[in-house]
Amino acid sequence: MEAFDLIVIGAGPGGYPAAIRAAQLGASVAIVEKERLGGTCLNWGCIPTKTLIGAADTLARIKHAQTFGITVKGVAVDYAAMIAHKNKVVGQLTGGVKQLLAANEVRQFTGVASFKDRHTIALSDGTAIGAKKVIIATGSTSAMPGFLPKHERVVDSRAFLDLDRLPGSLLVLGGGFIGCELACMAALLGVKVTIVELLEDILLLVDPDVRREVRAHMEKHLGIRVLTGRALEKISAGAGAVRGDFGDEILQADLLLSAVGRKPVTDGLNLENAGLKAGERGFIETDDYGRTKVANIFAIGDVTGKVQLAHYATSQGIVAAENACGRRLRRNETIVPNVIFTSPEIGTVGLSEEEAKKQGRAVKIGNFHFRRLGRAMAVDETAGFVKWIADAATDQILGAAAVGAHATELVAEATAAIRGEFTVLELGRTIHAHPTFGEMWLEAAHSVYGEAIHAPPKKKL
């Protein structure tokens, strides 16, 4: 039986960086992937959605080119060509992952992996490989509720991204970030979209002012109908349409997209053979170092039930690899940015305003609107704002939010500032290049004290 210092199960955004980092540290490493290198993120999640959203955004810019004195005629959408471009991008990136693993001398195995014991991994082809340490990085998959009919008109996000043509109308079940991202993309490409969310609002993980901005834009500018506070009931699907009851109203569309969450992938791992078991919700419990209750086994990414984001899985994977390879133990990072590619985009990091208040913290808030920024006006991207959440006593920055153009990029500066324990005063004294979107943070820092240069002074009571 071939043996390795480390075996990584799963080659998604957590697994393959973990394998590469361990190889960099001199370990002999094997990685096992049952489907495609890059996992859900690269093949059916982050990259495909952002490729299609990029195409939709391009179309929106073309339609509004008249603002800049540019007349465009004869614009048409070839969705099959968009899908072909998406597939090309995914293919290039999966090929890149394969090459990186090979360059770092990581042995690659294709198949389903399961534990024979804590040091032995059985593969679906009947072979077995041994390991001193194991990292579980099996990720998550779409949760399809049992009440949904099994029909070609009812799909999850993975199946939706493989369609070669868009429906004329779309029902989106779930108003989280996946549902809202795909709803915005489809609406920008001309699909009639309705979102149904059981809870009182969409995007409940962000502050009310942020989600109000996004929801208003989705409804007013994209024509998306957003229905909240009630379940979609009596769902049926047939040859002509999919239907459901929302209160007294019957909703109908060509397709229903289920975006109600994800569940961990642990089926088939035979965790009990290694002395492990998943929790009640199916997740594998780990400590702050990525360690499970079995000394030589680590777990990272969505399967741990912590922050379910690709970039956090990557960070966890690198930390787990270093800890597994006997370096000085270090904890997982705790400052994790969150980005949502709706229209407009959202970027958040650290404590939200609501979270800070729930913790009983006294905070100061400073915000600045895109409509007051020269760069935003120049390129006609004036929707949204950024804000800082700071400790009222120490001036330390606790959190930040951006909603608007390039918010998913802007949040990087806020992440670095929070991790570096910056104060509002320090950030406000840091020179930002002009004219740029990054100046938003400078102005928002000044706004905390009512000193923003490019905003009118607050009215005195």
C-alpha positions as a Markdown table, in Angstrom:
| # | Residue | x | y | z |
|---|---|---|---|---|
| 1 | Met | 0.0 | 0.0 | 0.0 |
| 2 | Glu | 1.3 | 3.4 | -1.0 |
| 3 | Ala | 1.7 | 5.8 | 2.0 |
| 4 | Phe | 1.9 | 9.5 | 2.3 |
| 5 | Asp | 2.6 | 12.1 | 5.1 |
| 6 | Leu | -0.8 | 13.7 | 4.3 |
| 7 | Ile | -3.9 | 12.8 | 2.3 |
| 8 | Val | -6.4 | 15.5 | 1.4 |
| 9 | Ile | -10.0 | 14.4 | 0.7 |
| 10 | Gly | -11.5 | 16.9 | -1.7 |
| 11 | Ala | -9.8 | 19.3 | -4.2 |
| 12 | Gly | -12.0 | 22.3 | -3.8 |
| 13 | Pro | -10.8 | 25.8 | -2.7 |
| 14 | Gly | -9.8 | 24.5 | 0.7 |
| 15 | Gly | -8.4 | 21.1 | -0.3 |
| 16 | Tyr | -6.0 | 21.9 | -3.2 |
| 17 | Pro | -4.4 | 24.8 | -1.4 |
| 18 | Ala | -3.9 | 22.6 | 1.6 |
| 19 | Ala | -2.2 | 20.0 | -0.5 |
| 20 | Ile | 0.1 | 22.5 | -2.2 |
| 21 | Arg | 1.0 | 24.2 | 1.1 |
| 22 | Ala | 1.9 | 20.8 | 2.7 |
| 23 | Ala | 4.0 | 19.9 | -0.3 |
| 24 | Gln | 5.8 | 23.3 | 0.0 |
| 25 | Leu | 6.7 | 22.3 | 3.6 |
| 26 | Gly | 8.3 | 19.0 | 2.3 |
| 27 | Ala | 5.5 | 16.6 | 3.0 |
| 28 | Ser | 4.6 | 13.7 | 0.7 |
| 29 | Val | 1.0 | 14.5 | -0.3 |
| 30 | Ala | -1.9 | 12.8 | -2.0 |
| 31 | Ile | -5.3 | 14.4 | -2.9 |
| 32 | Val | -8.5 | 12.6 | -3.8 |
| 33 | Glu | -11.3 | 14.2 | -5.7 |
| 34 | Lys | -14.5 | 12.4 | -6.8 |
| 35 | Glu | -15.5 | 14.8 | -9.5 |
| 36 | Arg | -13.5 | 17.8 | -10.8 |
| 37 | Leu | -10.5 | 19.6 | -9.5 |
| 38 | Gly | -11.6 | 23.0 | -8.0 |
| 39 | Gly | -14.7 | 21.6 | -6.4 |
| 40 | Thr | -18.1 | 23.4 | -6.4 |
| 41 | Cys | -16.6 | 26.8 | -6.3 |
| 42 | Leu | -14.6 | 26.6 | -9.5 |
| 43 | Asn | -17.0 | 24.3 | -11.4 |
| 44 | Trp | -20.5 | 25.1 | -10.3 |
| 45 | Gly | -20.3 | 28.1 | -8.0 |
| 46 | Cys | -18.1 | 31.1 | -7.6 |
| 47 | Ile | -16.4 | 31.2 | -11.0 |
| 48 | Pro | -19.3 | 30.2 | -13.2 |
| 49 | Thr | -21.7 | 32.6 | -11.6 |
| 50 | Lys | -19.2 | 35.5 | -11.7 |
| 51 | Thr | -18.4 | 34.8 | -15.4 |
| 52 | Leu | -22.1 | 35.0 | -16.3 |
| 53 | Ile | -22.7 | 38.0 | -14.0 |
| 54 | Gly | -19.8 | 39.7 | -15.8 |
| 55 | Ala | -21.5 | 39.1 | -19.1 |
| 56 | Ala | -24.8 | 40.4 | -17.7 |
| 57 | Asp | -23.1 | 43.5 | -16.3 |
| 58 | Thr | -21.5 | 44.1 | -19.7 |
| 59 | Leu | -24.9 | 44.0 | -21.3 |
| 60 | Ala | -26.3 | 46.5 | -18.8 |
| 61 | Arg | -23.4 | 48.9 | -19.5 |
| 62 | Ile | -24.0 | 48.7 | -23.2 |
| 63 | Lys | -27.7 | 49.5 | -22.7 |
| 64 | His | -26.7 | 52.6 | -20.8 |
| 65 | Ala | -23.9 | 53.7 | -23.1 |
| 66 | Gln | -26.1 | 56.6 | -24.2 |
| 67 | Thr | -25.2 | 58.3 | -21.0 |
| 68 | Phe | -21.6 | 58.7 | -22.2 |
| 69 | Gly | -22.7 | 59.8 | -25.7 |
| 70 | Ile | -22.3 | 56.3 | -27.2 |
| 71 | Thr | -25.0 | 54.9 | -29.4 |
| 72 | Val | -25.2 | 51.2 | -29.7 |
| 73 | Lys | -27.6 | 49.4 | -32.0 |
| 74 | Gly | -28.4 | 45.7 | -32.6 |
| 75 | Val | -27.5 | 44.3 | -29.2 |
| 76 | Ala | -28.4 | 40.7 | -28.8 |
| 77 | Val | -27.8 | 38.0 | -26.1 |
| 78 | Asp | -26.5 | 34.6 | -27.2 |
| 79 | Tyr | -26.8 | 32.7 | -23.9 |
| 80 | Ala | -25.3 | 29.5 | -25.4 |
| 81 | Ala | -22.2 | 31.5 | -26.3 |
| 82 | Met | -22.1 | 32.9 | -22.7 |
| 83 | Ile | -22.2 | 29.3 | -21.4 |
| 84 | Ala | -19.5 | 28.3 | -23.8 |
| 85 | His | -17.3 | 31.2 | -22.5 |
| 86 | Lys | -18.1 | 30.1 | -18.9 |
| 87 | Asn | -17.1 | 26.6 | -19.6 |
| 88 | Lys | -13.9 | 27.7 | -21.3 |
| 89 | Val | -12.9 | 29.8 | -18.2 |
| 90 | Val | -13.7 | 26.9 | -15.9 |
| 91 | Gly | -11.7 | 24.5 | -18.0 |
| 92 | Gln | -8.7 | 26.8 | -18.0 |
| 93 | Leu | -8.8 | 27.1 | -14.2 |
| 94 | Thr | -9.3 | 23.4 | -13.5 |
| 95 | Gly | -6.4 | 22.7 | -15.8 |
| 96 | Gly | -4.4 | 25.2 | -13.9 |
| 97 | Val | -5.1 | 23.5 | -10.6 |
| 98 | Lys | -4.0 | 20.2 | -12.1 |
| 99 | Gln | -0.8 | 21.7 | -13.2 |
| 100 | Leu | -0.1 | 23.4 | -9.9 |
| 101 | Leu | -0.7 | 20.1 | -8.0 |
| 102 | Ala | 1.6 | 18.3 | -10.4 |
| 103 | Ala | 4.3 | 21.0 | -10.2 |
| 104 | Asn | 4.3 | 20.5 | -6.4 |
| 105 | Glu | 4.5 | 16.7 | -6.8 |
| 106 | Val | 1.1 | 16.1 | -5.2 |
| 107 | Arg | -0.2 | 12.7 | -6.2 |
| 108 | Gln | -3.7 | 13.0 | -7.7 |
| 109 | Phe | -6.4 | 10.3 | -7.3 |
| 110 | Thr | -9.8 | 10.3 | -8.8 |
| 111 | Gly | -12.6 | 8.6 | -7.0 |
| 112 | Val | -14.7 | 8.5 | -3.8 |
| 113 | Ala | -12.6 | 8.3 | -0.6 |
| 114 | Ser | -13.7 | 6.7 | 2.6 |
| 115 | Phe | -11.9 | 5.8 | 5.9 |
| 116 | Lys | -10.9 | 2.2 | 6.4 |
| 117 | Asp | -9.3 | 3.4 | 9.7 |
| 118 | Arg | -7.8 | 6.6 | 10.9 |
| 119 | His | -4.6 | 6.1 | 8.8 |
| 120 | Thr | -6.0 | 4.3 | 5.8 |
| 121 | Ile | -8.2 | 5.7 | 3.0 |
| 122 | Ala | -10.1 | 3.3 | 0.7 |
| 123 | Leu | -10.7 | 4.5 | -2.8 |
| 124 | Ser | -13.7 | 3.6 | -4.9 |
| 125 | Asp | -11.6 | 1.6 | -7.4 |
| 126 | Gly | -10.8 | -0.9 | -4.6 |
| 127 | Thr | -7.3 | 0.3 | -3.8 |
| 128 | Ala | -6.2 | 1.9 | -0.5 |
| 129 | Ile | -3.6 | 4.5 | 0.5 |
| 130 | Gly | -2.1 | 5.2 | 3.9 |
| 131 | Ala | -1.5 | 8.6 | 5.6 |
| 132 | Lys | 0.1 | 9.9 | 8.8 |
| 133 | Lys | -2.4 | 12.8 | 8.7 |
| 134 | Val | -5.6 | 13.4 | 6.8 |
| 135 | Ile | -7.5 | 16.6 | 5.9 |
| 136 | Ile | -11.2 | 16.3 | 5.1 |
| 137 | Ala | -12.2 | 19.0 | 2.6 |
| 138 | Thr | -15.4 | 17.5 | 1.1 |
| 139 | Gly | -17.4 | 20.7 | 1.1 |
| 140 | Ser | -21.1 | 21.1 | 0.7 |
| 141 | Thr | -23.9 | 20.6 | -1.8 |
| 142 | Ser | -27.2 | 22.3 | -2.6 |
| 143 | Ala | -30.0 | 21.4 | -0.2 |
| 144 | Met | -33.1 | 20.5 | -2.2 |
| 145 | Pro | -36.2 | 20.5 | 0.1 |
| 146 | Gly | -38.3 | 17.3 | 0.1 |
| 147 | Phe | -41.5 | 19.2 | -0.7 |
| 148 | Leu | -40.2 | 20.3 | -4.1 |
| 149 | Pro | -41.4 | 18.2 | -7.1 |
| 150 | Lys | -38.8 | 16.2 | -8.9 |
| 151 | His | -39.1 | 17.7 | -12.4 |
| 152 | Glu | -36.8 | 19.3 | -15.1 |
| 153 | Arg | -38.4 | 22.6 | -14.4 |
| 154 | Val | -37.2 | 22.6 | -10.7 |
| 155 | Val | -33.4 | 23.0 | -10.5 |
| 156 | Asp | -30.7 | 23.8 | -8.0 |
| 157 | Ser | -27.9 | 26.3 | -8.6 |
| 158 | Arg | -25.6 | 23.7 | -10.2 |
| 159 | Ala | -28.2 | 22.6 | -12.7 |
| 160 | Phe | -29.2 | 26.2 | -13.4 |
| 161 | Leu | -25.6 | 27.1 | -14.4 |
| 162 | Asp | -25.6 | 24.3 | -16.9 |
| 163 | Leu | -28.6 | 25.4 | -18.8 |
| 164 | Asp | -27.8 | 26.4 | -22.4 |
| 165 | Arg | -30.7 | 28.8 | -22.6 |
| 166 | Leu | -32.5 | 31.0 | -20.1 |
| 167 | Pro | -36.2 | 30.7 | -19.3 |
| 168 | Gly | -38.5 | 33.5 | -20.0 |
| 169 | Ser | -39.6 | 33.7 | -16.4 |
| 170 | Leu | -38.0 | 32.4 | -13.2 |
| 171 | Leu | -39.2 | 31.7 | -9.6 |
| 172 | Val | -36.3 | 31.9 | -7.1 |
| 173 | Leu | -37.0 | 30.1 | -3.9 |
| 174 | Gly | -34.8 | 31.7 | -1.2 |
| 175 | Gly | -33.5 | 35.2 | -0.8 |
| 176 | Gly | -30.0 | 34.5 | 0.4 |
| 177 | Phe | -26.9 | 35.5 | -1.5 |
| 178 | Ile | -27.0 | 32.6 | -4.0 |
| 179 | Gly | -30.6 | 33.2 | -4.9 |
| 180 | Cys | -30.2 | 37.0 | -5.2 |
| 181 | Glu | -27.0 | 36.8 | -7.2 |
| 182 | Leu | -28.6 | 34.5 | -9.8 |
| 183 | Ala | -31.8 | 36.5 | -9.8 |
| 184 | Cys | -29.9 | 39.7 | -10.6 |
| 185 | Met | -27.9 | 38.0 | -13.4 |
| 186 | Ala | -31.1 | 36.5 | -15.0 |
| 187 | Ala | -33.0 | 39.8 | -14.7 |
| 188 | Leu | -30.1 | 41.8 | -16.3 |
| 189 | Leu | -30.4 | 39.3 | -19.2 |
| 190 | Gly | -34.1 | 39.9 | -19.7 |
| 191 | Val | -35.7 | 37.2 | -17.6 |
| 192 | Lys | -38.8 | 38.0 | -15.6 |
| 193 | Val | -37.8 | 37.1 | -12.0 |
| 194 | Thr | -39.7 | 36.6 | -8.8 |
| 195 | Ile | -38.0 | 35.9 | -5.5 |
| 196 | Val | -39.9 | 34.2 | -2.7 |
| 197 | Glu | -38.3 | 34.3 | 0.8 |
| 198 | Leu | -40.0 | 32.7 | 3.8 |
| 199 | Leu | -38.3 | 35.2 | 6.3 |
| 200 | Glu | -39.2 | 38.9 | 6.6 |
| 201 | Asp | -36.5 | 40.1 | 4.1 |
| 202 | Ile | -33.8 | 39.0 | 1.7 |
| 203 | Leu | -30.1 | 39.0 | 2.6 |
| 204 | Leu | -30.8 | 39.0 | 6.3 |
| 205 | Leu | -27.1 | 38.5 | 7.1 |
| 206 | Val | -26.3 | 42.2 | 6.2 |
| 207 | Asp | -27.5 | 45.4 | 8.0 |
| 208 | Pro | -31.0 | 46.7 | 7.1 |
| 209 | Asp | -29.6 | 49.8 | 5.4 |
| 210 | Val | -27.5 | 47.7 | 3.1 |
| 211 | Arg | -30.2 | 45.3 | 2.1 |
| 212 | Arg | -32.7 | 48.1 | 1.6 |
| 213 | Glu | -30.3 | 49.6 | -0.9 |
| 214 | Val | -30.0 | 46.3 | -2.8 |
| 215 | Arg | -33.6 | 45.4 | -2.7 |
| 216 | Ala | -34.7 | 48.8 | -3.9 |
| 217 | His | -32.3 | 48.6 | -6.8 |
| 218 | Met | -33.4 | 45.1 | -7.7 |
| 219 | Glu | -37.1 | 46.0 | -7.7 |
| 220 | Lys | -36.8 | 49.4 | -9.4 |
| 221 | His | -34.0 | 49.0 | -11.9 |
| 222 | Leu | -34.0 | 45.3 | -12.6 |
| 223 | Gly | -37.8 | 44.7 | -12.4 |
| 224 | Ile | -37.4 | 41.8 | -9.9 |
| 225 | Arg | -40.4 | 41.1 | -7.8 |
| 226 | Val | -39.4 | 40.3 | -4.2 |
| 227 | Leu | -42.0 | 38.5 | -2.0 |
| 228 | Thr | -41.1 | 37.9 | 1.7 |
| 229 | Gly | -42.6 | 36.8 | 4.9 |
| 230 | Arg | -44.5 | 33.8 | 3.6 |
| 231 | Ala | -43.8 | 30.3 | 2.2 |
| 232 | Leu | -44.4 | 29.2 | -1.3 |
| 233 | Glu | -46.9 | 26.4 | -1.0 |
| 234 | Lys | -48.6 | 23.7 | -3.2 |
| 235 | Ile | -45.7 | 23.8 | -5.6 |
| 236 | Ser | -46.4 | 21.8 | -8.8 |
| 237 | Ala | -44.5 | 21.4 | -12.1 |
| 238 | Gly | -45.8 | 20.2 | -15.4 |
| 239 | Ala | -45.0 | 20.4 | -19.1 |
| 240 | Gly | -46.0 | 24.0 | -19.4 |
| 241 | Ala | -44.9 | 25.7 | -16.2 |
| 242 | Val | -44.1 | 25.5 | -12.5 |
| 243 | Arg | -46.7 | 26.9 | -10.1 |
| 244 | Gly | -47.0 | 27.7 | -6.4 |
| 245 | Asp | -49.3 | 29.5 | -4.0 |
| 246 | Phe | -48.1 | 32.6 | -2.2 |
| 247 | Gly | -51.0 | 33.4 | 0.1 |
| 248 | Asp | -54.0 | 34.0 | -2.2 |
| 249 | Glu | -51.9 | 34.5 | -5.3 |
| 250 | Ile | -50.8 | 31.8 | -7.7 |
| 251 | Leu | -47.3 | 32.3 | -9.0 |
| 252 | Gln | -46.2 | 30.8 | -12.3 |
| 253 | Ala | -42.9 | 30.6 | -14.2 |
| 254 | Asp | -41.0 | 28.6 | -16.7 |
| 255 | Leu | -38.5 | 27.4 | -14.1 |
| 256 | Leu | -38.0 | 27.3 | -10.4 |
| 257 | Leu | -34.6 | 27.7 | -8.9 |
| 258 | Ser | -34.1 | 26.3 | -5.4 |
| 259 | Ala | -31.6 | 28.4 | -3.4 |
| 260 | Val | -32.5 | 27.6 | 0.2 |
| 261 | Gly | -29.1 | 26.7 | 1.5 |
| 262 | Arg | -26.4 | 24.0 | 1.4 |
| 263 | Lys | -25.7 | 20.8 | 3.3 |
| 264 | Pro | -22.3 | 19.2 | 4.2 |
| 265 | Val | -21.0 | 16.3 | 2.2 |
| 266 | Thr | -20.0 | 13.5 | 4.6 |
| 267 | Asp | -22.0 | 10.6 | 3.1 |
| 268 | Gly | -19.8 | 7.7 | 2.2 |
| 269 | Leu | -16.8 | 8.9 | 4.2 |
| 270 | Asn | -17.3 | 6.1 | 6.8 |
| 271 | Leu | -16.2 | 8.5 | 9.5 |
| 272 | Glu | -17.0 | 6.0 | 12.2 |
| 273 | Asn | -14.1 | 3.8 | 11.0 |
| 274 | Ala | -11.8 | 6.6 | 12.0 |
| 275 | Gly | -13.4 | 7.2 | 15.3 |
| 276 | Leu | -15.3 | 10.3 | 14.1 |
| 277 | Lys | -19.0 | 11.2 | 13.6 |
| 278 | Ala | -20.8 | 14.1 | 12.2 |
| 279 | Gly | -23.0 | 16.3 | 14.4 |
| 280 | Glu | -26.7 | 16.6 | 14.3 |
| 281 | Arg | -26.7 | 18.9 | 11.2 |
| 282 | Gly | -24.1 | 16.7 | 9.5 |
| 283 | Phe | -21.0 | 18.9 | 10.1 |
| 284 | Ile | -17.6 | 17.8 | 11.4 |
| 285 | Glu | -16.6 | 19.5 | 14.5 |
| 286 | Thr | -13.2 | 21.2 | 14.6 |
| 287 | Asp | -11.3 | 23.4 | 17.0 |
| 288 | Asp | -9.7 | 26.8 | 16.2 |
| 289 | Tyr | -6.7 | 25.0 | 14.6 |
| 290 | Gly | -8.7 | 22.8 | 12.2 |
| 291 | Arg | -8.3 | 19.7 | 14.4 |
| 292 | Thr | -11.1 | 17.1 | 14.8 |
| 293 | Lys | -11.4 | 14.9 | 17.9 |
| 294 | Val | -9.1 | 12.4 | 16.3 |
| 295 | Ala | -5.6 | 13.6 | 16.6 |
| 296 | Asn | -4.3 | 13.0 | 13.1 |
| 297 | Ile | -7.4 | 14.1 | 11.3 |
| 298 | Phe | -8.3 | 17.7 | 10.3 |
| 299 | Ala | -11.3 | 19.2 | 8.6 |
| 300 | Ile | -11.7 | 22.4 | 6.7 |
| 301 | Gly | -14.3 | 24.4 | 4.6 |
| 302 | Asp | -18.0 | 24.0 | 4.4 |
| 303 | Val | -18.0 | 20.5 | 5.9 |
| 304 | Thr | -17.0 | 22.1 | 9.3 |
| 305 | Gly | -20.2 | 24.3 | 9.4 |
| 306 | Lys | -18.2 | 27.5 | 10.1 |
| 307 | Val | -18.1 | 30.4 | 7.6 |
| 308 | Gln | -19.2 | 28.8 | 4.3 |
| 309 | Leu | -17.1 | 30.9 | 1.9 |
| 310 | Ala | -14.4 | 29.7 | -0.6 |
| 311 | His | -11.8 | 32.2 | 0.6 |
| 312 | Tyr | -12.3 | 31.1 | 4.2 |
| 313 | Ala | -11.9 | 27.5 | 3.2 |
| 314 | Thr | -8.6 | 28.4 | 1.5 |
| 315 | Ser | -7.3 | 30.1 | 4.6 |
| 316 | Gln | -8.4 | 27.1 | 6.7 |
| 317 | Gly | -6.7 | 24.7 | 4.4 |
| 318 | Ile | -3.4 | 26.5 | 4.6 |
| 319 | Val | -3.6 | 26.7 | 8.4 |
| 320 | Ala | -4.5 | 23.0 | 8.7 |
| 321 | Ala | -1.7 | 22.0 | 6.3 |
| 322 | Glu | 0.8 | 23.9 | 8.4 |
| 323 | Asn | -0.5 | 22.5 | 11.6 |
| 324 | Ala | -0.6 | 19.0 | 10.2 |
| 325 | Cys | 3.0 | 19.3 | 9.1 |
| 326 | Gly | 4.2 | 20.0 | 12.6 |
| 327 | Arg | 4.9 | 23.7 | 12.4 |
| 328 | Arg | 4.1 | 25.9 | 15.3 |
| 329 | Leu | 0.3 | 25.7 | 15.7 |
| 330 | Arg | -1.6 | 28.7 | 14.6 |
| 331 | Arg | -5.3 | 29.5 | 14.8 |
| 332 | Asn | -7.7 | 30.0 | 11.9 |
| 333 | Glu | -8.2 | 33.6 | 10.9 |
| 334 | Thr | -11.2 | 35.4 | 12.4 |
| 335 | Ile | -11.6 | 38.5 | 10.2 |
| 336 | Val | -13.4 | 37.1 | 7.1 |
| 337 | Pro | -14.8 | 39.4 | 4.4 |
| 338 | Asn | -18.1 | 38.5 | 2.8 |
| 339 | Val | -18.8 | 39.5 | -0.8 |
| 340 | Ile | -22.2 | 39.2 | -2.7 |
| 341 | Phe | -22.3 | 39.8 | -6.4 |
| 342 | Thr | -25.8 | 41.2 | -6.5 |
| 343 | Ser | -26.7 | 44.4 | -8.4 |
| 344 | Pro | -25.4 | 46.5 | -6.8 |
| 345 | Glu | -22.6 | 44.5 | -5.1 |
| 346 | Ile | -22.1 | 44.0 | -1.4 |
| 347 | Gly | -19.0 | 43.7 | 0.6 |
| 348 | Thr | -18.9 | 43.4 | 4.4 |
| 349 | Val | -16.3 | 42.5 | 7.1 |
| 350 | Gly | -16.1 | 42.4 | 10.8 |
| 351 | Leu | -19.0 | 43.3 | 13.0 |
| 352 | Ser | -22.2 | 44.6 | 11.4 |
| 353 | Glu | -23.9 | 47.6 | 13.0 |
| 354 | Glu | -26.7 | 45.2 | 14.2 |
| 355 | Glu | -24.2 | 42.7 | 15.7 |
| 356 | Ala | -22.3 | 45.5 | 17.6 |
| 357 | Lys | -25.6 | 46.7 | 19.1 |
| 358 | Lys | -26.6 | 43.2 | 20.1 |
| 359 | Gln | -23.3 | 42.9 | 21.9 |
| 360 | Gly | -24.1 | 46.0 | 23.8 |
| 361 | Arg | -21.2 | 47.9 | 22.3 |
| 362 | Ala | -21.3 | 51.7 | 22.0 |
| 363 | Val | -20.3 | 52.4 | 18.4 |
| 364 | Lys | -19.8 | 55.4 | 16.1 |
| 365 | Ile | -20.9 | 55.2 | 12.5 |
| 366 | Gly | -19.5 | 57.0 | 9.5 |
| 367 | Asn | -20.8 | 56.6 | 5.9 |
| 368 | Phe | -20.3 | 58.2 | 2.5 |
| 369 | His | -22.5 | 57.9 | -0.6 |
| 370 | Phe | -21.3 | 57.0 | -4.1 |
| 371 | Arg | -23.3 | 59.9 | -5.5 |
| 372 | Arg | -20.9 | 62.4 | -3.8 |
| 373 | Leu | -17.8 | 60.8 | -5.3 |
| 374 | Gly | -16.2 | 62.3 | -8.4 |
| 375 | Arg | -15.0 | 58.9 | -9.7 |
| 376 | Ala | -18.4 | 57.4 | -9.3 |
| 377 | Met | -20.1 | 60.3 | -11.0 |
| 378 | Ala | -17.6 | 60.1 | -13.9 |
| 379 | Val | -18.4 | 56.5 | -14.7 |
| 380 | Asp | -22.2 | 56.8 | -13.8 |
| 381 | Glu | -22.0 | 54.3 | -10.9 |
| 382 | Thr | -23.6 | 56.4 | -8.2 |
| 383 | Ala | -25.8 | 53.9 | -6.3 |
| 384 | Gly | -24.9 | 52.9 | -2.8 |
| 385 | Phe | -22.6 | 53.8 | 0.1 |
| 386 | Val | -19.8 | 52.6 | 2.4 |
| 387 | Lys | -19.8 | 52.8 | 6.2 |
| 388 | Trp | -17.4 | 52.2 | 9.1 |
| 389 | Ile | -18.5 | 50.8 | 12.5 |
| 390 | Ala | -16.1 | 51.9 | 15.2 |
| 391 | Asp | -15.8 | 51.6 | 18.9 |
| 392 | Ala | -17.0 | 54.8 | 20.5 |
| 393 | Ala | -14.5 | 54.7 | 23.3 |
| 394 | Thr | -11.3 | 53.5 | 21.6 |
| 395 | Asp | -11.9 | 54.6 | 18.0 |
| 396 | Gln | -10.9 | 51.2 | 16.7 |
| 397 | Ile | -12.6 | 50.0 | 13.6 |
| 398 | Leu | -14.9 | 47.0 | 14.3 |
| 399 | Gly | -16.6 | 46.5 | 11.0 |
| 400 | Ala | -17.3 | 47.9 | 7.6 |
| 401 | Ala | -19.9 | 47.6 | 4.8 |
| 402 | Ala | -19.9 | 48.6 | 1.2 |
| 403 | Val | -22.9 | 48.5 | -1.2 |
| 404 | Gly | -22.4 | 49.7 | -4.7 |
| 405 | Ala | -20.0 | 49.5 | -7.7 |
| 406 | His | -16.9 | 47.5 | -6.9 |
| 407 | Ala | -18.0 | 46.8 | -3.3 |
| 408 | Thr | -16.5 | 43.3 | -3.6 |
| 409 | Glu | -13.1 | 44.8 | -4.3 |
| 410 | Leu | -13.4 | 47.8 | -1.9 |
| 411 | Val | -13.9 | 45.4 | 1.1 |
| 412 | Ala | -10.3 | 44.3 | 0.9 |
| 413 | Glu | -9.0 | 47.6 | 2.3 |
| 414 | Ala | -11.5 | 47.4 | 5.1 |
| 415 | Thr | -10.4 | 43.8 | 5.9 |
| 416 | Ala | -6.8 | 44.9 | 6.2 |
| 417 | Ala | -7.7 | 47.9 | 8.3 |
| 418 | Ile | -9.7 | 45.7 | 10.8 |
| 419 | Arg | -7.1 | 43.0 | 10.9 |
| 420 | Gly | -4.5 | 45.6 | 11.6 |
| 421 | Glu | -6.6 | 47.1 | 14.4 |
| 422 | Phe | -6.7 | 50.5 | 12.7 |
| 423 | Thr | -8.5 | 53.4 | 14.3 |
| 424 | Val | -10.8 | 55.7 | 12.4 |
| 425 | Leu | -8.3 | 58.5 | 12.9 |
| 426 | Glu | -5.4 | 56.5 | 11.4 |
| 427 | Leu | -7.5 | 55.5 | 8.4 |
| 428 | Gly | -8.7 | 59.1 | 7.9 |
| 429 | Arg | -5.1 | 60.3 | 7.9 |
| 430 | Thr | -4.0 | 57.8 | 5.2 |
| 431 | Ile | -3.8 | 59.4 | 1.8 |
| 432 | His | -5.9 | 57.8 | -0.8 |
| 433 | Ala | -5.3 | 58.3 | -4.5 |
| 434 | His | -7.7 | 60.5 | -6.5 |
| 435 | Pro | -9.9 | 60.0 | -8.3 |
| 436 | Thr | -10.7 | 56.5 | -7.1 |
| 437 | Phe | -13.5 | 54.5 | -5.5 |
| 438 | Gly | -11.1 | 53.8 | -2.6 |
| 439 | Glu | -11.6 | 57.5 | -1.5 |
| 440 | Met | -15.0 | 56.4 | -0.2 |
| 441 | Trp | -13.3 | 54.9 | 2.9 |
| 442 | Leu | -11.4 | 58.1 | 3.6 |
| 443 | Glu | -14.5 | 60.2 | 3.4 |
| 444 | Ala | -16.5 | 57.7 | 5.5 |
| 445 | Ala | -13.7 | 57.9 | 8.2 |
| 446 | His | -14.0 | 61.7 | 8.2 |
| 447 | Ser | -17.8 | 61.3 | 8.4 |
| 448 | Val | -17.5 | 59.5 | 11.7 |
| 449 | Tyr | -16.7 | 62.9 | 13.3 |
| 450 | Gly | -18.8 | 64.9 | 10.9 |
| 451 | Glu | -15.7 | 66.1 | 9.0 |
| 452 | Ala | -16.2 | 64.7 | 5.5 |
| 453 | Ile | -15.0 | 67.2 | 3.0 |
| 454 | His | -17.3 | 66.2 | 0.2 |
| 455 | Ala | -20.6 | 65.9 | 2.1 |
| 456 | Pro | -22.6 | 68.7 | 3.7 |
| 457 | Pro | -22.2 | 69.1 | 7.5 |
| 458 | Lys | -24.7 | 67.4 | 9.7 |
| 459 | Lys | -27.5 | 69.7 | 10.9 |
| 460 | Lys | -27.0 | 71.0 | 14.4 |
| 461 | Leu | -29.9 | 70.2 | 16.7 |
